Amino acid sequence: MKNLQLLKTSIESLKGLRAELHDDIGSSKRKKLDQIIKNLECCEDQQISPKQILILLGKALALLPTVERILDEFNK
């Protein structure tokens, strides 16, 4: 039950993030974000661990321009 609430909150947060960043990210990143959201939505009927949710959230956050620049700096 707790995981389901975390999942629902994550989905809603990512949808809000997508709406806020609509003009700031390219179409390919937007498609990736949409796919991550769909993947999370598909998990609502299945068991998903907090670790799996965090992995998908991490992938979504890596698409954000600011986070992407930070990650690029770490990789230098």
Secondary structure, DSSP 8 states (H G I E B T S, - for coil): -HHHHHHHHHHHHHHHHHHHTTTTS-HHHHHHHHHHHHHHHHGGGS---HHHHHHHHHHHHTTSHHHHHHHHHHH-
